[in-house]
Amino acid sequence: MAVGWARDGAVNEQIEASISDELARMRAQQERQVGESRTHCAECEEPIPEQRRHALPGVKLCIECQQERDGRVSDRGGINRRASKDSQLR
């Protein structure tokens, strides 16, 4: 595969590095959530079902509030590892 000036395997290394970064971010977020589960939602004060508290230790939000939060787009300071001309023009 022709990749210009990149050495052999550089593209795969970039993909693996991106995946590793994302997994590390997700694990760090998961560790912050561990703790005692709340009985009522931190945002709307609705009761959190017991099954949810046992399934997700450290849960702080009810299902509806969590779905709303998951639906939001969050900016992550992504790194342009490839630095292609196309991505630089955007």
mmCIF file as gemmi writes it, N, C-alpha and C atoms, coordinates in Angstrom:
data_model
loop_
_atom_site.group_PDB
_atom_site.id
_atom_site.type_symbol
_atom_site.label_atom_id
_atom_site.label_alt_id
_atom_site.label_comp_id
_atom_site.label_asym_id
_atom_site.label_entity_id
_atom_site.label_seq_id
_atom_site.pdbx_PDB_ins_code
_atom_site.Cartn_x
_atom_site.Cartn_y
_atom_site.Cartn_z
_atom_site.occupancy
_atom_site.B_iso_or_equiv
_atom_site.pdbx_formal_charge
_atom_site.auth_seq_id
_atom_site.auth_asym_id
_atom_site.pdbx_PDB_model_num
ATOM 1 N N . MET Axp A 1 ? 0.853 -1.175 0 1 0 ? 1 A 1
ATOM 2 C CA . MET Axp A 1 ? 0 0 0 1 0 ? 1 A 1
ATOM 3 C C . MET Axp A 1 ? 0.895 1.233 0 1 0 ? 1 A 1
ATOM 4 N N . ALA Axp A 2 ? 0.628 2.158 -0.884 1 0 ? 2 A 1
ATOM 5 C CA . ALA Axp A 2 ? 1.409 3.383 -0.976 1 0 ? 2 A 1
ATOM 6 C C . ALA Axp A 2 ? 0.911 4.381 0.056 1 0 ? 2 A 1
ATOM 7 N N . VAL Axp A 3 ? 1.812 4.82 0.919 1 0 ? 3 A 1
ATOM 8 C CA . VAL Axp A 3 ? 1.421 5.763 1.972 1 0 ? 3 A 1
ATOM 9 C C . VAL Axp A 3 ? 2.262 7.031 1.956 1 0 ? 3 A 1
ATOM 10 N N . GLY Axp A 4 ? 2.931 7.295 0.867 1 0 ? 4 A 1
ATOM 11 C CA . GLY Axp A 4 ? 3.74 8.506 0.81 1 0 ? 4 A 1
ATOM 12 C C . GLY Axp A 4 ? 5.028 8.338 1.578 1 0 ? 4 A 1
ATOM 13 N N . TRP Axp A 5 ? 5.331 9.271 2.465 1 0 ? 5 A 1
ATOM 14 C CA . TRP Axp A 5 ? 6.598 9.268 3.19 1 0 ? 5 A 1
ATOM 15 C C . TRP Axp A 5 ? 6.556 8.442 4.47 1 0 ? 5 A 1
ATOM 16 N N . ALA Axp A 6 ? 5.421 7.914 4.818 1 0 ? 6 A 1
ATOM 17 C CA . ALA Axp A 6 ? 5.318 7.134 6.059 1 0 ? 6 A 1
ATOM 18 C C . ALA Axp A 6 ? 6.023 5.79 5.909 1 0 ? 6 A 1
ATOM 19 N N . ARG Axp A 7 ? 6.623 5.324 6.989 1 0 ? 7 A 1
ATOM 20 C CA . ARG Axp A 7 ? 7.298 4.024 6.954 1 0 ? 7 A 1
ATOM 21 C C . ARG Axp A 7 ? 6.252 2.914 6.98 1 0 ? 7 A 1
ATOM 22 N N . ASP Axp A 8 ? 6.671 1.713 6.659 1 0 ? 8 A 1
ATOM 23 C CA . ASP Axp A 8 ? 5.762 0.566 6.652 1 0 ? 8 A 1
ATOM 24 C C . ASP Axp A 8 ? 5.164 0.357 8.043 1 0 ? 8 A 1
ATOM 25 N N . GLY Axp A 9 ? 3.864 0.166 8.095 1 0 ? 9 A 1
ATOM 26 C CA . GLY Axp A 9 ? 3.174 -0.09 9.356 1 0 ? 9 A 1
ATOM 27 C C . GLY Axp A 9 ? 2.801 1.156 10.141 1 0 ? 9 A 1
ATOM 28 N N . ALA Axp A 10 ? 3.154 2.334 9.645 1 0 ? 10 A 1
ATOM 29 C CA . ALA Axp A 10 ? 2.866 3.564 10.39 1 0 ? 10 A 1
ATOM 30 C C . ALA Axp A 10 ? 1.37 3.818 10.521 1 0 ? 10 A 1
ATOM 31 N N . VAL Axp A 11 ? 0.623 3.512 9.478 1 0 ? 11 A 1
ATOM 32 C CA . VAL Axp A 11 ? -0.827 3.748 9.527 1 0 ? 11 A 1
ATOM 33 C C . VAL Axp A 11 ? -1.462 2.857 10.583 1 0 ? 11 A 1
ATOM 34 N N . ASN Axp A 12 ? -1.057 1.586 10.615 1 0 ? 12 A 1
ATOM 35 C CA . ASN Axp A 12 ? -1.609 0.676 11.629 1 0 ? 12 A 1
ATOM 36 C C . ASN Axp A 12 ? -1.23 1.116 13.037 1 0 ? 12 A 1
ATOM 37 N N . GLU Axp A 13 ? -0.017 1.629 13.205 1 0 ? 13 A 1
ATOM 38 C CA . GLU Axp A 13 ? 0.399 2.128 14.515 1 0 ? 13 A 1
ATOM 39 C C . GLU Axp A 13 ? -0.455 3.319 14.944 1 0 ? 13 A 1
ATOM 40 N N . GLN Axp A 14 ? -0.789 4.178 13.996 1 0 ? 14 A 1
ATOM 41 C CA . GLN Axp A 14 ? -1.625 5.336 14.305 1 0 ? 14 A 1
ATOM 42 C C . GLN Axp A 14 ? -3.025 4.906 14.712 1 0 ? 14 A 1
ATOM 43 N N . ILE Axp A 15 ? -3.563 3.924 14.008 1 0 ? 15 A 1
ATOM 44 C CA . ILE Axp A 15 ? -4.897 3.413 14.347 1 0 ? 15 A 1
ATOM 45 C C . ILE Axp A 15 ? -4.882 2.789 15.735 1 0 ? 15 A 1
ATOM 46 N N . GLU Axp A 16 ? -3.871 1.963 16.003 1 0 ? 16 A 1
ATOM 47 C CA . GLU Axp A 16 ? -3.767 1.324 17.321 1 0 ? 16 A 1
ATOM 48 C C . GLU Axp A 16 ? -3.587 2.346 18.437 1 0 ? 16 A 1
ATOM 49 N N . ALA Axp A 17 ? -2.819 3.399 18.176 1 0 ? 17 A 1
ATOM 50 C CA . ALA Axp A 17 ? -2.631 4.444 19.178 1 0 ? 17 A 1
ATOM 51 C C . ALA Axp A 17 ? -3.938 5.178 19.456 1 0 ? 17 A 1
ATOM 52 N N . SER Axp A 18 ? -4.721 5.432 18.415 1 0 ? 18 A 1
ATOM 53 C CA . SER Axp A 18 ? -6.016 6.092 18.599 1 0 ? 18 A 1
ATOM 54 C C . SER Axp A 18 ? -6.956 5.229 19.428 1 0 ? 18 A 1
ATOM 55 N N . ILE Axp A 19 ? -6.973 3.942 19.141 1 0 ? 19 A 1
ATOM 56 C CA . ILE Axp A 19 ? -7.824 3.015 19.892 1 0 ? 19 A 1
ATOM 57 C C . ILE Axp A 19 ? -7.367 2.946 21.347 1 0 ? 19 A 1
ATOM 58 N N . SER Axp A 20 ? -6.064 2.873 21.564 1 0 ? 20 A 1
ATOM 59 C CA . SER Axp A 20 ? -5.535 2.817 22.937 1 0 ? 20 A 1
ATOM 60 C C . SER Axp A 20 ? -5.899 4.069 23.725 1 0 ? 20 A 1
ATOM 61 N N . ASP Axp A 21 ? -5.794 5.229 23.077 1 0 ? 21 A 1
ATOM 62 C CA . ASP Axp A 21 ? -6.158 6.487 23.747 1 0 ? 21 A 1
ATOM 63 C C . ASP Axp A 21 ? -7.622 6.494 24.145 1 0 ? 21 A 1
ATOM 64 N N . GLU Axp A 22 ? -8.484 6.053 23.244 1 0 ? 22 A 1
ATOM 65 C CA . GLU Axp A 22 ? -9.918 6.049 23.531 1 0 ? 22 A 1
ATOM 66 C C . GLU Axp A 22 ? -10.247 5.06 24.647 1 0 ? 22 A 1
ATOM 67 N N . LEU Axp A 23 ? -9.631 3.886 24.623 1 0 ? 23 A 1
ATOM 68 C CA . LEU Axp A 23 ? -9.857 2.909 25.697 1 0 ? 23 A 1
ATOM 69 C C . LEU Axp A 23 ? -9.383 3.444 27.042 1 0 ? 23 A 1
ATOM 70 N N . ALA Axp A 24 ? -8.243 4.116 27.057 1 0 ? 24 A 1
ATOM 71 C CA . ALA Axp A 24 ? -7.739 4.704 28.302 1 0 ? 24 A 1
ATOM 72 C C . ALA Axp A 24 ? -8.686 5.769 28.82 1 0 ? 24 A 1
ATOM 73 N N . ARG Axp A 25 ? -9.239 6.592 27.92 1 0 ? 25 A 1
ATOM 74 C CA . ARG Axp A 25 ? -10.193 7.62 28.326 1 0 ? 25 A 1
ATOM 75 C C . ARG Axp A 25 ? -11.45 6.985 28.911 1 0 ? 25 A 1
ATOM 76 N N . MET Axp A 26 ? -11.936 5.914 28.28 1 0 ? 26 A 1
ATOM 77 C CA . MET Axp A 26 ? -13.146 5.245 28.768 1 0 ? 26 A 1
ATOM 78 C C . MET Axp A 26 ? -12.898 4.587 30.12 1 0 ? 26 A 1
ATOM 79 N N . ARG Axp A 27 ? -11.732 3.958 30.297 1 0 ? 27 A 1
ATOM 80 C CA . ARG Axp A 27 ? -11.42 3.321 31.583 1 0 ? 27 A 1
ATOM 81 C C . ARG Axp A 27 ? -11.306 4.353 32.696 1 0 ? 27 A 1
ATOM 82 N N . ALA Axp A 28 ? -10.689 5.485 32.394 1 0 ? 28 A 1
ATOM 83 C CA . ALA Axp A 28 ? -10.564 6.547 33.399 1 0 ? 28 A 1
ATOM 84 C C . ALA Axp A 28 ? -11.938 7.069 33.795 1 0 ? 28 A 1
ATOM 85 N N . GLN Axp A 29 ? -12.824 7.212 32.828 1 0 ? 29 A 1
ATOM 86 C CA . GLN Axp A 29 ? -14.179 7.678 33.123 1 0 ? 29 A 1
ATOM 87 C C . GLN Axp A 29 ? -14.914 6.648 33.971 1 0 ? 29 A 1
ATOM 88 N N . GLN Axp A 30 ? -14.718 5.384 33.674 1 0 ? 30 A 1
ATOM 89 C CA . GLN Axp A 30 ? -15.374 4.321 34.427 1 0 ? 30 A 1
ATOM 90 C C . GLN Axp A 30 ? -14.876 4.293 35.867 1 0 ? 30 A 1
ATOM 91 N N . GLU Axp A 31 ? -13.576 4.5 36.08 1 0 ? 31 A 1
ATOM 92 C CA . GLU Axp A 31 ? -13.016 4.494 37.432 1 0 ? 31 A 1
ATOM 93 C C . GLU Axp A 31 ? -13.556 5.644 38.272 1 0 ? 31 A 1
ATOM 94 N N . ARG Axp A 32 ? -13.806 6.798 37.641 1 0 ? 32 A 1
ATOM 95 C CA . ARG Axp A 32 ? -14.353 7.941 38.369 1 0 ? 32 A 1
ATOM 96 C C . ARG Axp A 32 ? -15.775 7.661 38.845 1 0 ? 32 A 1
ATOM 97 N N . GLN Axp A 33 ? -16.473 6.779 38.158 1 0 ? 33 A 1
ATOM 98 C CA . GLN Axp A 33 ? -17.868 6.512 38.498 1 0 ? 33 A 1
ATOM 99 C C . GLN Axp A 33 ? -18.012 5.521 39.651 1 0 ? 33 A 1
ATOM 100 N N . VAL Axp A 34 ? -16.994 4.737 39.922 1 0 ? 34 A 1
ATOM 101 C CA . VAL Axp A 34 ? -17.098 3.722 40.955 1 0 ? 34 A 1
ATOM 102 C C . VAL Axp A 34 ? -17.198 4.401 42.315 1 0 ? 34 A 1
ATOM 103 N N . GLY Axp A 35 ? -18.016 3.858 43.135 1 0 ? 35 A 1
ATOM 104 C CA . GLY Axp A 35 ? -18.266 4.38 44.469 1 0 ? 35 A 1
ATOM 105 C C . GLY Axp A 35 ? -19.633 3.878 44.898 1 0 ? 35 A 1
ATOM 106 N N . GLU Axp A 36 ? -20.186 4.508 45.854 1 0 ? 36 A 1
ATOM 107 C CA . GLU Axp A 36 ? -21.498 4.1 46.331 1 0 ? 36 A 1
ATOM 108 C C . GLU Axp A 36 ? -22.574 4.605 45.379 1 0 ? 36 A 1
ATOM 109 N N . SER Axp A 37 ? -23.489 3.713 45.03 1 0 ? 37 A 1
ATOM 110 C CA . SER Axp A 37 ? -24.597 4.102 44.157 1 0 ? 37 A 1
ATOM 111 C C . SER Axp A 37 ? -25.568 4.983 44.915 1 0 ? 37 A 1
ATOM 112 N N . ARG Axp A 38 ? -26.15 5.92 44.198 1 0 ? 38 A 1
ATOM 113 C CA . ARG Axp A 38 ? -27.17 6.774 44.802 1 0 ? 38 A 1
ATOM 114 C C . ARG Axp A 38 ? -28.525 6.093 44.695 1 0 ? 38 A 1
ATOM 115 N N . THR Axp A 39 ? -29.412 6.382 45.613 1 0 ? 39 A 1
ATOM 116 C CA . THR Axp A 39 ? -30.763 5.833 45.543 1 0 ? 39 A 1
ATOM 117 C C . THR Axp A 39 ? -31.664 6.699 44.678 1 0 ? 39 A 1
ATOM 118 N N . HIS Axp A 40 ? -31.289 7.992 44.529 1 0 ? 40 A 1
ATOM 119 C CA . HIS Axp A 40 ? -32.06 8.928 43.708 1 0 ? 40 A 1
ATOM 120 C C . HIS Axp A 40 ? -31.11 9.628 42.736 1 0 ? 40 A 1
ATOM 121 N N . CYS Axp A 41 ? -31.633 9.962 41.589 1 0 ? 41 A 1
ATOM 122 C CA . CYS Axp A 41 ? -30.848 10.578 40.518 1 0 ? 41 A 1
ATOM 123 C C . CYS Axp A 41 ? -30.246 11.91 40.975 1 0 ? 41 A 1
ATOM 124 N N . ALA Axp A 42 ? -28.993 12.153 40.575 1 0 ? 42 A 1
ATOM 125 C CA . ALA Axp A 42 ? -28.295 13.385 40.944 1 0 ? 42 A 1
ATOM 126 C C . ALA Axp A 42 ? -28.857 14.598 40.212 1 0 ? 42 A 1
ATOM 127 N N . GLU Axp A 43 ? -29.551 14.382 39.093 1 0 ? 43 A 1
ATOM 128 C CA . GLU Axp A 43 ? -30.069 15.515 38.327 1 0 ? 43 A 1
ATOM 129 C C . GLU Axp A 43 ? -31.557 15.769 38.558 1 0 ? 43 A 1
ATOM 130 N N . CYS Axp A 44 ? -32.367 14.706 38.507 1 0 ? 44 A 1
ATOM 131 C CA . CYS Axp A 44 ? -33.821 14.922 38.587 1 0 ? 44 A 1
ATOM 132 C C . CYS Axp A 44 ? -34.441 14.421 39.891 1 0 ? 44 A 1
ATOM 133 N N . GLU Axp A 45 ? -33.658 13.781 40.744 1 0 ? 45 A 1
ATOM 134 C CA . GLU Axp A 45 ? -34.112 13.266 42.041 1 0 ? 45 A 1
ATOM 135 C C . GLU Axp A 45 ? -35.155 12.152 41.951 1 0 ? 45 A 1
ATOM 136 N N . GLU Axp A 46 ? -35.3 11.544 40.765 1 0 ? 46 A 1
ATOM 137 C CA . GLU Axp A 46 ? -36.184 10.375 40.635 1 0 ? 46 A 1
ATOM 138 C C . GLU Axp A 46 ? -35.468 9.164 41.238 1 0 ? 46 A 1
ATOM 139 N N . PRO Axp A 47 ? -36.225 8.198 41.775 1 0 ? 47 A 1
ATOM 140 C CA . PRO Axp A 47 ? -35.576 7.003 42.334 1 0 ? 47 A 1
ATOM 141 C C . PRO Axp A 47 ? -34.86 6.199 41.243 1 0 ? 47 A 1
ATOM 142 N N . ILE Axp A 48 ? -33.688 5.671 41.581 1 0 ? 48 A 1
ATOM 143 C CA . ILE Axp A 48 ? -32.949 4.8 40.672 1 0 ? 48 A 1
ATOM 144 C C . ILE Axp A 48 ? -33.317 3.367 41.03 1 0 ? 48 A 1
ATOM 145 N N . PRO Axp A 49 ? -33.771 2.568 40.055 1 0 ? 49 A 1
ATOM 146 C CA . PRO Axp A 49 ? -34.181 1.192 40.358 1 0 ? 49 A 1
ATOM 147 C C . PRO Axp A 49 ? -33.037 0.374 40.96 1 0 ? 49 A 1
ATOM 148 N N . GLU Axp A 50 ? -33.403 -0.501 41.863 1 0 ? 50 A 1
ATOM 149 C CA . GLU Axp A 50 ? -32.414 -1.321 42.562 1 0 ? 50 A 1
ATOM 150 C C . GLU Axp A 50 ? -31.605 -2.176 41.584 1 0 ? 50 A 1
ATOM 151 N N . GLN Axp A 51 ? -32.249 -2.698 40.528 1 0 ? 51 A 1
ATOM 152 C CA . GLN Axp A 51 ? -31.544 -3.513 39.546 1 0 ? 51 A 1
ATOM 153 C C . GLN Axp A 51 ? -30.439 -2.71 38.863 1 0 ? 51 A 1
ATOM 154 N N . ARG Axp A 52 ? -30.708 -1.438 38.576 1 0 ? 52 A 1
ATOM 155 C CA . ARG Axp A 52 ? -29.697 -0.583 37.938 1 0 ? 52 A 1
ATOM 156 C C . ARG Axp A 52 ? -28.53 -0.332 38.888 1 0 ? 52 A 1
ATOM 157 N N . ARG Axp A 53 ? -28.83 -0.118 40.162 1 0 ? 53 A 1
ATOM 158 C CA . ARG Axp A 53 ? -27.767 0.128 41.139 1 0 ? 53 A 1
ATOM 159 C C . ARG Axp A 53 ? -26.868 -1.082 41.309 1 0 ? 53 A 1
ATOM 160 N N . HIS Axp A 54 ? -27.442 -2.288 41.229 1 0 ? 54 A 1
ATOM 161 C CA . HIS Axp A 54 ? -26.63 -3.5 41.357 1 0 ? 54 A 1
ATOM 162 C C . HIS Axp A 54 ? -25.861 -3.792 40.075 1 0 ? 54 A 1
ATOM 163 N N . ALA Axp A 55 ? -26.453 -3.488 38.925 1 0 ? 55 A 1
ATOM 164 C CA . ALA Axp A 55 ? -25.788 -3.753 37.645 1 0 ? 55 A 1
ATOM 165 C C . ALA Axp A 55 ? -24.633 -2.795 37.395 1 0 ? 55 A 1
ATOM 166 N N . LEU Axp A 56 ? -24.776 -1.542 37.842 1 0 ? 56 A 1
ATOM 167 C CA . LEU Axp A 56 ? -23.757 -0.513 37.625 1 0 ? 56 A 1
ATOM 168 C C . LEU Axp A 56 ? -23.329 0.088 38.956 1 0 ? 56 A 1
ATOM 169 N N . PRO Axp A 57 ? -22.338 -0.496 39.614 1 0 ? 57 A 1
ATOM 170 C CA . PRO Axp A 57 ? -21.882 0.065 40.883 1 0 ? 57 A 1
ATOM 171 C C . PRO Axp A 57 ? -21.426 1.511 40.709 1 0 ? 57 A 1
ATOM 172 N N . GLY Axp A 58 ? -21.86 2.363 41.606 1 0 ? 58 A 1
ATOM 173 C CA . GLY Axp A 58 ? -21.479 3.767 41.552 1 0 ? 58 A 1
ATOM 174 C C . GLY Axp A 58 ? -22.364 4.618 40.661 1 0 ? 58 A 1
ATOM 175 N N . VAL Axp A 59 ? -23.503 4.093 40.255 1 0 ? 59 A 1
ATOM 176 C CA . VAL Axp A 59 ? -24.397 4.843 39.359 1 0 ? 59 A 1
ATOM 177 C C . VAL Axp A 59 ? -24.949 6.068 40.08 1 0 ? 59 A 1
ATOM 178 N N . LYS Axp A 60 ? -24.992 7.177 39.362 1 0 ? 60 A 1
ATOM 179 C CA . LYS Axp A 60 ? -25.457 8.441 39.946 1 0 ? 60 A 1
ATOM 180 C C . LYS Axp A 60 ? -26.707 8.983 39.267 1 0 ? 60 A 1
ATOM 181 N N . LEU Axp A 61 ? -27.005 8.503 38.034 1 0 ? 61 A 1
ATOM 182 C CA . LEU Axp A 61 ? -28.121 9.038 37.267 1 0 ? 61 A 1
ATOM 183 C C . LEU Axp A 61 ? -29.147 7.963 36.944 1 0 ? 61 A 1
ATOM 184 N N . CYS Axp A 62 ? -30.4 8.391 36.806 1 0 ? 62 A 1
ATOM 185 C CA . CYS Axp A 62 ? -31.439 7.474 36.36 1 0 ? 62 A 1
ATOM 186 C C . CYS Axp A 62 ? -31.242 7.205 34.865 1 0 ? 62 A 1
ATOM 187 N N . ILE Axp A 63 ? -31.981 6.268 34.322 1 0 ? 63 A 1
ATOM 188 C CA . ILE Axp A 63 ? -31.814 5.879 32.927 1 0 ? 63 A 1
ATOM 189 C C . ILE Axp A 63 ? -32.08 7.049 31.983 1 0 ? 63 A 1
ATOM 190 N N . GLU Axp A 64 ? -33.139 7.797 32.227 1 0 ? 64 A 1
ATOM 191 C CA . GLU Axp A 64 ? -33.502 8.899 31.339 1 0 ? 64 A 1
ATOM 192 C C . GLU Axp A 64 ? -32.42 9.979 31.314 1 0 ? 64 A 1
ATOM 193 N N . CYS Axp A 65 ? -31.928 10.373 32.476 1 0 ? 65 A 1
ATOM 194 C CA . CYS Axp A 65 ? -30.883 11.4 32.535 1 0 ? 65 A 1
ATOM 195 C C . CYS Axp A 65 ? -29.581 10.896 31.919 1 0 ? 65 A 1
ATOM 196 N N . GLN Axp A 66 ? -29.269 9.616 32.127 1 0 ? 66 A 1
ATOM 197 C CA . GLN Axp A 66 ? -28.049 9.057 31.543 1 0 ? 66 A 1
ATOM 198 C C . GLN Axp A 66 ? -28.155 9.023 30.023 1 0 ? 66 A 1
ATOM 199 N N . GLN Axp A 67 ? -29.328 8.655 29.498 1 0 ? 67 A 1
ATOM 200 C CA . GLN Axp A 67 ? -29.508 8.647 28.043 1 0 ? 67 A 1
ATOM 201 C C . GLN Axp A 67 ? -29.38 10.052 27.469 1 0 ? 67 A 1
ATOM 202 N N . GLU Axp A 68 ? -29.92 11.034 28.169 1 0 ? 68 A 1
ATOM 203 C CA . GLU Axp A 68 ? -29.798 12.415 27.715 1 0 ? 68 A 1
ATOM 204 C C . GLU Axp A 68 ? -28.333 12.846 27.706 1 0 ? 68 A 1
ATOM 205 N N . ARG Axp A 69 ? -27.606 12.49 28.753 1 0 ? 69 A 1
ATOM 206 C CA . ARG Axp A 69 ? -26.186 12.858 28.843 1 0 ? 69 A 1
ATOM 207 C C . ARG Axp A 69 ? -25.379 12.139 27.76 1 0 ? 69 A 1
ATOM 208 N N . ASP Axp A 70 ? -25.687 10.868 27.499 1 0 ? 70 A 1
ATOM 209 C CA . ASP Axp A 70 ? -24.969 10.109 26.473 1 0 ? 70 A 1
ATOM 210 C C . ASP Axp A 70 ? -25.232 10.66 25.079 1 0 ? 70 A 1
ATOM 211 N N . GLY Axp A 71 ? -26.394 11.274 24.883 1 0 ? 71 A 1
ATOM 212 C CA . GLY Axp A 71 ? -26.74 11.817 23.584 1 0 ? 71 A 1
ATOM 213 C C . GLY Axp A 71 ? -26.041 13.112 23.255 1 0 ? 71 A 1
ATOM 214 N N . ARG Axp A 72 ? -25.502 13.776 24.265 1 0 ? 72 A 1
ATOM 215 C CA . ARG Axp A 72 ? -24.801 15.04 24.035 1 0 ? 72 A 1
ATOM 216 C C . ARG Axp A 72 ? -23.461 14.792 23.351 1 0 ? 72 A 1
ATOM 217 N N . VAL Axp A 73 ? -23.089 15.702 22.504 1 0 ? 73 A 1
ATOM 218 C CA . VAL Axp A 73 ? -21.792 15.625 21.847 1 0 ? 73 A 1
ATOM 219 C C . VAL Axp A 73 ? -20.772 16.297 22.748 1 0 ? 73 A 1
ATOM 220 N N . SER Axp A 74 ? -19.703 15.599 23.03 1 0 ? 74 A 1
ATOM 221 C CA . SER Axp A 74 ? -18.666 16.179 23.881 1 0 ? 74 A 1
ATOM 222 C C . SER Axp A 74 ? -17.409 16.392 23.045 1 0 ? 74 A 1
ATOM 223 N N . ASP Axp A 75 ? -16.793 17.533 23.246 1 0 ? 75 A 1
ATOM 224 C CA . ASP Axp A 75 ? -15.556 17.827 22.538 1 0 ? 75 A 1
ATOM 225 C C . ASP Axp A 75 ? -14.403 17.163 23.258 1 0 ? 75 A 1
ATOM 226 N N . ARG Axp A 76 ? -13.664 16.405 22.505 1 0 ? 76 A 1
ATOM 227 C CA . ARG Axp A 76 ? -12.439 15.817 23.029 1 0 ? 76 A 1
ATOM 228 C C . ARG Axp A 76 ? -11.319 16.376 22.179 1 0 ? 76 A 1
ATOM 229 N N . GLY Axp A 77 ? -10.29 16.807 22.793 1 0 ? 77 A 1
ATOM 230 C CA . GLY Axp A 77 ? -9.162 17.373 22.073 1 0 ? 77 A 1
ATOM 231 C C . GLY Axp A 77 ? -8.454 16.303 21.275 1 0 ? 77 A 1
ATOM 232 N N . GLY Axp A 78 ? -9.01 15.957 20.124 1 0 ? 78 A 1
ATOM 233 C CA . GLY Axp A 78 ? -8.435 14.91 19.301 1 0 ? 78 A 1
ATOM 234 C C . GLY Axp A 78 ? -7.096 15.313 18.712 1 0 ? 78 A 1
ATOM 235 N N . ILE Axp A 79 ? -6.303 14.327 18.467 1 0 ? 79 A 1
ATOM 236 C CA . ILE Axp A 79 ? -4.995 14.552 17.881 1 0 ? 79 A 1
ATOM 237 C C . ILE Axp A 79 ? -5.044 14.076 16.444 1 0 ? 79 A 1
ATOM 238 N N . ASN Axp A 80 ? -4.606 14.924 15.535 1 0 ? 80 A 1
ATOM 239 C CA . ASN Axp A 80 ? -4.536 14.552 14.139 1 0 ? 80 A 1
ATOM 240 C C . ASN Axp A 80 ? -3.21 13.836 13.922 1 0 ? 80 A 1
ATOM 241 N N . ARG Axp A 81 ? -3.199 12.536 14.161 1 0 ? 81 A 1
ATOM 242 C CA . ARG Axp A 81 ? -1.963 11.777 14.059 1 0 ? 81 A 1
ATOM 243 C C . ARG Axp A 81 ? -1.49 11.665 12.615 1 0 ? 81 A 1
ATOM 244 N N . ARG Axp A 82 ? -2.413 11.635 11.716 1 0 ? 82 A 1
ATOM 245 C CA . ARG Axp A 82 ? -2.045 11.403 10.327 1 0 ? 82 A 1
ATOM 246 C C . ARG Axp A 82 ? -1.57 12.687 9.655 1 0 ? 82 A 1
ATOM 247 N N . ALA Axp A 83 ? -2.131 13.813 10.016 1 0 ? 83 A 1
ATOM 248 C CA . ALA Axp A 83 ? -1.753 15.105 9.475 1 0 ? 83 A 1
ATOM 249 C C . ALA Axp A 83 ? -1.848 15.146 7.956 1 0 ? 83 A 1
ATOM 250 N N . SER Axp A 84 ? -2.918 14.571 7.445 1 0 ? 84 A 1
ATOM 251 C CA . SER Axp A 84 ? -3.096 14.59 5.992 1 0 ? 84 A 1
ATOM 252 C C . SER Axp A 84 ? -3.492 15.994 5.534 1 0 ? 84 A 1
ATOM 253 N N . LYS Axp A 85 ? -3.214 16.279 4.287 1 0 ? 85 A 1
ATOM 254 C CA . LYS Axp A 85 ? -3.551 17.587 3.749 1 0 ? 85 A 1
ATOM 255 C C . LYS Axp A 85 ? -5.04 17.828 3.824 1 0 ? 85 A 1
ATOM 256 N N . ASP Axp A 86 ? -5.84 16.796 3.568 1 0 ? 86 A 1
ATOM 257 C CA . ASP Axp A 86 ? -7.286 16.933 3.591 1 0 ? 86 A 1
ATOM 258 C C . ASP Axp A 86 ? -7.776 17.383 4.963 1 0 ? 86 A 1
ATOM 259 N N . SER Axp A 87 ? -7.25 16.784 6.027 1 0 ? 87 A 1
ATOM 260 C CA . SER Axp A 87 ? -7.706 17.139 7.374 1 0 ? 87 A 1
ATOM 261 C C . SER Axp A 87 ? -7.203 18.52 7.791 1 0 ? 87 A 1
ATOM 262 N N . GLN Axp A 88 ? -6.092 18.971 7.238 1 0 ? 88 A 1
ATOM 263 C CA . GLN Axp A 88 ? -5.568 20.283 7.575 1 0 ? 88 A 1
ATOM 264 C C . GLN Axp A 88 ? -6.372 21.392 6.923 1 0 ? 88 A 1
ATOM 265 N N . LEU Axp A 89 ? -7.047 21.09 5.823 1 0 ? 89 A 1
ATOM 266 C CA . LEU Axp A 89 ? -7.819 22.099 5.119 1 0 ? 89 A 1
ATOM 267 C C . LEU Axp A 89 ? -9.167 22.359 5.755 1 0 ? 89 A 1
ATOM 268 N N . ARG Axp A 90 ? -9.615 21.47 6.61 1 0 ? 90 A 1
ATOM 269 C CA . ARG Axp A 90 ? -10.938 21.621 7.229 1 0 ? 90 A 1
ATOM 270 C C . ARG Axp A 90 ? -10.931 22.637 8.31 1 0 ? 90 A 1
